Amino acid sequence: MEQKIHQGRNVKRFREMLGIKQEALAFDLGNDWNQKKISMLEQKDVIEDNILDQISQALKIPVEAFQNFDEEQAVNIISNTFTSNDTSTLNAVNPHCTFNPIDKIVELYDEKIALYERMLKEKDEMMVRLEKLITK
């Protein structure tokens, strides 16, 4: 039993992933389009090729993505690719701090004070130079 790909749902998924509202897509597609028409389009199983071409250009996504993307198949690929023993991605974020956050705050504060003192010293030196220029 072959599962049919719902092109309208794919348009909606990609549009939402890009953070684009239906009104914005309608605006990009032209004067003939409005939010309600986009909503109805996203309900369709199959979308005409010329409309898919327009949507593809507006969203900058290949037409094939709308025609071939199957969420269930993607989930299966991901779940079969990663095993419970694969901790390479889990190690990327270490939940245990190797430093004391308070110490880091104090360190940043000390750096800020040192920077402020350097700025004051440079200001004083600049004032001395300006006074010399004025008295000449």
C-alpha positions in Angstrom: 0.0 0.0 0.0 1.6 3.2 -1.2 1.2 6.2 1.0 0.4 9.4 -0.8 2.3 12.5 -0.1 0.1 15.5 0.9 1.6 18.4 -1.0 -0.5 21.0 0.7 0.6 19.9 4.1 4.2 20.0 2.9 3.7 23.6 1.7 2.4 24.4 5.2 5.3 22.6 7.0 8.0 24.4 5.0 6.2 27.8 5.2 6.0 27.4 9.0 9.6 26.2 9.3 10.6 29.4 7.5 8.4 31.5 9.9 6.3 32.9 7.0 2.6 33.6 7.6 0.0 32.7 5.1 -0.7 36.4 4.4 3.0 37.0 3.5 3.1 34.0 1.2 -0.1 35.3 -0.5 1.5 38.7 -0.9 4.6 37.1 -2.5 2.4 35.1 -4.9 0.6 38.1 -6.3 -2.7 40.0 -6.3 -4.8 36.9 -7.1 -3.8 35.4 -3.7 -5.0 36.0 -0.1 -4.7 34.2 3.2 -7.9 32.2 2.7 -6.7 30.9 -0.7 -3.4 29.9 0.9 -5.3 28.1 3.6 -7.4 26.2 1.1 -4.3 25.4 -0.9 -2.6 23.8 2.1 -5.6 21.5 2.5 -5.1 20.0 -1.0 -3.5 16.6 -1.5 -2.1 17.5 -4.9 -1.2 21.0 -6.1 -1.0 22.0 -9.7 2.6 22.1 -11.1 2.5 25.8 -12.1 1.3 26.8 -8.6 4.0 24.6 -7.0 6.6 26.4 -9.2 5.3 29.8 -7.9 5.4 28.7 -4.3 8.9 27.2 -4.8 10.2 30.5 -6.1 8.5 32.4 -3.3 9.8 30.2 -0.5 13.1 29.4 -2.3 12.6 25.7 -1.8 12.8 23.1 -4.7 9.5 21.9 -6.1 10.7 18.3 -5.3 10.6 19.1 -1.6 6.8 19.7 -1.8 6.3 16.7 -4.0 8.5 14.1 -2.2 8.8 15.1 1.5 7.2 12.4 3.7 7.4 13.2 7.4 6.8 9.6 8.5 9.6 8.4 6.3 12.0 11.2 7.6 11.2 10.1 11.2 11.9 6.5 10.3 15.3 7.4 8.8 16.3 9.5 11.8 15.2 6.9 14.3 17.0 4.1 12.4 20.2 6.3 12.1 20.7 7.0 15.8 20.9 4.2 18.2 20.6 4.3 22.0 24.4 3.7 22.2 25.2 6.7 20.0 26.1 9.4 22.5 28.1 11.6 20.2 25.3 14.2 20.0 24.6 13.9 23.7 28.1 14.7 24.6 27.9 18.0 22.7 26.1 19.6 25.6 27.6 18.9 29.0 25.0 19.3 31.7 27.7 19.5 34.4 29.5 22.8 34.9 33.2 22.5 35.3 33.4 26.0 36.8 31.7 27.9 39.5 29.3 30.4 37.9 29.8 32.9 40.8 33.6 32.8 40.2 32.9 33.7 36.5 30.7 36.6 37.5 33.4 37.9 39.9 36.0 37.5 37.1 33.8 39.5 34.7 33.3 42.2 37.3 37.0 42.5 37.9 37.7 42.7 34.1 35.0 45.4 33.9 36.7 47.4 36.7 40.1 47.1 35.1 38.7 48.3 31.8 37.0 51.2 33.5 40.3 52.2 35.2 42.2 52.0 31.9 39.6 54.3 30.3 39.9 56.8 33.2 43.7 56.7 32.8 43.4 57.3 29.1 40.9 60.2 29.7 43.4 61.8 32.2 46.2 61.5 29.7 44.0 63.0 27.0 43.1 65.9 29.2 46.8 66.6 29.9 47.6 66.6 26.2 44.7 68.9 25.5 45.8 71.3 28.3 49.3 71.4 26.7 47.8 72.2 23.3 45.6 75.0 24.8 48.5 76.6 26.7 50.8 76.8 23.6 
